């Protein structure tokens, strides 16, 4: 798909993951450590979305300079749908379930970003997508460290 459409989809994913973390922050608002973790992750996702939006503006200015991206629209849409269902269900998850779900989503999002970067034919966009994947890995580490620190 063209670079602008692919970046729009990646931006939607970052925004959706941020919405999940915002939901979890509210769900565990009485637990300072959990709320801080999910607030920070939410802020990070907002920052990631801003980076993607900036890159989209560059692509719009020079559409011919960017090749197509190989993005799994089905995979990304599936992740976003799962997040929507999780939030709209208002199911009372345990903290352990919420953190484990977050790890799973970060891992899936990370794989998607890296796959995209591997087949990307524009170095500037490839670097952006790789950086998003690295950030997803950092989130996974932070979440796993939280699991250990809480004996979840």
C-alpha positions in Angstrom: 0.0 0.0 0.0 1.2 3.6 -0.5 3.3 5.1 2.3 0.7 7.6 3.4 -2.0 5.0 3.9 0.4 2.6 5.7 1.5 5.4 8.0 -2.1 6.4 8.7 -2.8 2.8 9.7 0.3 2.7 11.9 -0.8 5.9 13.5 -4.2 4.5 14.2 -2.6 1.5 15.9 -0.4 3.7 18.1 -3.5 5.8 19.1 -5.6 2.7 19.8 -2.9 1.1 22.0 -2.7 4.5 23.9 -6.5 4.3 24.4 -6.1 0.8 26.0 -3.4 2.1 28.4 -5.6 5.1 29.3 -8.4 2.7 30.0 -6.2 0.5 32.2 -4.9 3.6 34.0 -8.4 4.5 35.0 -9.3 0.9 35.8 -6.3 0.7 38.2 -6.4 4.3 39.4 -6.3 3.4 43.0 -2.9 1.6 42.5 -0.3 4.4 42.1 2.3 2.1 40.6 -0.1 0.6 38.0 -1.6 4.0 37.2 1.8 5.5 36.7 2.9 2.6 34.5 -0.2 2.8 32.2 -0.1 6.6 32.1 3.5 6.6 31.0 2.8 3.9 28.3 -0.2 6.0 27.1 2.0 9.1 26.8 4.6 7.1 24.9 1.9 5.9 22.5 0.8 9.5 22.0 4.4 10.4 21.2 4.7 7.6 18.7 1.5 8.7 17.0 2.9 12.2 16.7 6.1 10.9 15.1 3.9 9.0 12.6 1.8 12.1 11.9 5.0 14.1 11.2 6.3 11.5 8.8 2.9 11.5 7.1 3.2 15.3 6.5 6.6 14.6 4.9 5.2 11.9 2.7 2.3 14.2 1.6 4.9 16.9 0.6 6.8 14.5 -1.6 4.5 11.6 -2.5 6.6 10.4 -5.4 9.7 10.1 -3.2 8.3 7.3 -1.1 7.6 3.8 -2.3 4.9 1.4 -1.2 5.0 -0.3 2.2 4.2 -3.9 2.9 1.9 -3.6 5.9 -0.5 -6.3 7.2 -3.7 -4.3 7.3 -5.5 -7.4 8.5 -3.2 -7.9 11.5 -3.3 -4.3 12.5 -7.1 -4.1 12.1 -7.4 -7.3 14.2 -5.3 -5.8 17.0 -7.4 -2.6 17.0 -10.7 -4.5 17.0 -9.5 -6.6 20.0 -8.6 -3.4 21.9 -12.0 -1.9 21.1 -13.7 -5.0 22.4 -11.6 -5.1 25.5 -12.4 -1.5 26.3 -16.1 -1.6 25.4 -16.7 -4.8 27.4 -16.0 -3.0 30.7 -14.9 -6.4 32.0 -13.1 -6.0 35.4 -9.7 -7.4 34.5 -7.2 -8.2 37.2 -4.0 -6.2 37.1 -2.1 -9.4 36.1 -4.6 -9.9 33.2 -4.2 -6.3 32.1 -0.4 -6.3 32.1 -0.2 -9.7 30.4 -2.7 -8.5 27.7 -0.5 -5.4 27.3 2.6 -7.6 26.8 0.8 -9.6 24.2 -0.4 -6.5 22.3 3.1 -4.9 22.4 4.6 -8.1 21.1 2.2 -8.2 18.2 2.5 -4.6 17.4 6.3 -4.9 17.6 6.3 -7.8 15.1 4.1 -5.8 12.8 6.4 -2.8 12.8 9.5 -4.9 12.3 8.0 -6.8 9.4 7.0 -3.6 7.8 10.5 -2.2 8.2 12.2 -5.3 6.6 10.3 -4.8 3.4 10.3 -1.0 3.3 12.1 0.4 0.4 12.6 3.9 1.8 15.4 4.2 4.4 13.8 7.2 6.2 10.4 5.5 6.7 12.1 2.2 7.5 14.1 3.8 10.3 10.8 5.3 11.7 9.1 1.9 11.7 12.1 0.2 13.2 12.2 2.7 16.0 8.5 2.1 16.8 9.3 -1.6 17.0 12.2 -0.9 19.4 9.9 1.2 21.5 7.4 -1.7 21.6 10.1 -3.9 22.9 11.0 -1.4 25.6 7.3 -1.3 26.6 7.3 -5.1 26.8 10.4 -5.0 29.0 8.8 -2.4 31.3 5.6 -4.5 31.6 7.5 -7.7 32.3 9.6 -5.9 34.9 6.4 -4.7 36.5 5.1 -8.3 36.6 8.2 -9.3 38.4 8.2 -6.4 40.8 4.6 -7.2 41.8 4.9 -11.0 41.8 2.0 -11.1 39.4 
